[in-house]
Amino acid sequence: MDVSQKYKKPLLITGGVLAVFILYRVIVGKIDNSGSQYDTTGNGNSAPIDAQAIAETLYNAMKISGTDEQAIKNALQPVNATQFKQIVTAFGQRSYNKTMGNIYEYFGNTLNKYGLKEWLKNELNASEYETLRLKYPTEL
């Protein structure tokens, strides 16, 4: 028996297994898990989030003139796109003055209400907002 014939069948089997593995990784890599409430970003956040608590943290960081950008970054760092959508819903529409935050509300003035997108767009600089927009393109 020729040596090449002896190794032909194992090589074909190995090549076939390798091809199936590569095809599997390509297909599985394209599956969208964003419908899950769990993190799919690989950043270690596997527990469900408290969207209302994060929405309140964001509100508190932006509600008065002098935004706490670091608090916003810290609150959103572990949040994936699906979770961010939950936060946008929890944030809802809140009174907001685009120049002075909501400070006028404390004096009894009625302000227009805006969602989280408008709040972030006005409270963050263009670079910070763009970073978030790239992370959460469907909501921002």
N, C-alpha and C positions, 0 to 999 in steps of 0.2 A: 504494500500500500504506500502510495506517495504521501510525503509529509504534509503537503498542502491540502490534500484531500482529508487527512486526519483532523486538521484544525478548521476546515471549512464550515462544518455544521456548528461548532461552538461559537465561531466568529459571527455567523449569521444570526444566531440566537442572541448573542450579546449586543449586536448592532440593532436588532429588532427591539430588545428591551430598552436600550438607550433611546431609540427613536420614540417609543411610546412614552418614556419618562419626560423627554423634552416636550413632546406634544401636550402632555398633561400639564406641565408647568406653564406653558404658553396659554392654554385655555383657562386654567385655574387663576392665573395671574390677571386675566381680564374680567373675572367675575366681580360684579359690583356688590360689595357688602354694606354700602352706605345706608341701607334701610334699617340697619340694626341700631339699637340704642347703645351698643357697646363700641368701644374704640376700634377702628380699623386702621389707624395711622401708625401703629407700632410704637407709640410713645409711652406705653405702659399703663394707660388708663383703661382698665377692663371693667370697672364698676359703672353702674348707671350713674348719671349725673343728677344733681339737684338744680334743674334749669331755673327755678324761681330764685334760689339763693344766688346763683351766678348773675342773674338779671339784676337783682338788688345790689350786688357788689358793683356791677357796671354803672348802675344808676347813681350810687353813692360816689363813685369815682368821677362822675361828670356833672352832677346836679348843680354845683356852685362854680362860679368863675374860678379858674385854676384847676384844670383837669389833672387827675392823678394817672398819667399815662402808664406808669409802672404797674399800678393796680389793675388796669385794663389788660395789659400784657400777661400778668400773672394769672388772672382769672380765665383768660382764653387760651393760654399755652397748651393745656392738656385736652382741649375741646376739638373734636372732629366735626366735619361738615354737618352730619346728621344731628349731632348734639347742639351745634350752633343754631340750627333751625328751631329746636325746642326752646333755646334761650330767647330767640327773636320773638317767638310766640308768647313766652312768659313775660317778656319785657312789655309787650303790647304797645299802646300809644300813650305817651306821657307828655304832660305840659312842658313846653320848652321855648326859651327865647334864644335864638341863634347867636345873639351877641353876648348875653350875660347869663347863660345857663337858665336855671329856673328861679333865680333870686327874686324876681318880681312877684312870683307866686306867693311868697311869704308876706307881701304887702297887700294881698287880696286881689291883685290883678289877674285876669283870666288870660291864659296863654294858649296858643295853638298847640295841638298835640301832634307828636311825631313818633315814629317807630325807631328802633335801635339803629337802623341804617343811617337815618338822618343825624341822630345823635353822634354816632361815631364819625361820620363824614365831617361834621362841624367841629368836633372836639379834638380830633387827631390831626397831625400835620399830613400833608399829601403822601409822604413816604410811609408813614405808619399805617394810614388807611389803605394804601395800595398793597401793603404786606398782608393785611387782613382780607382784602378783596381777593387776592390770589389764593388764600387759604379757604375762603368761603365764597366762591364765585356765584353760586346760585342764590345766595341771600344778600350779597353786597354787590 
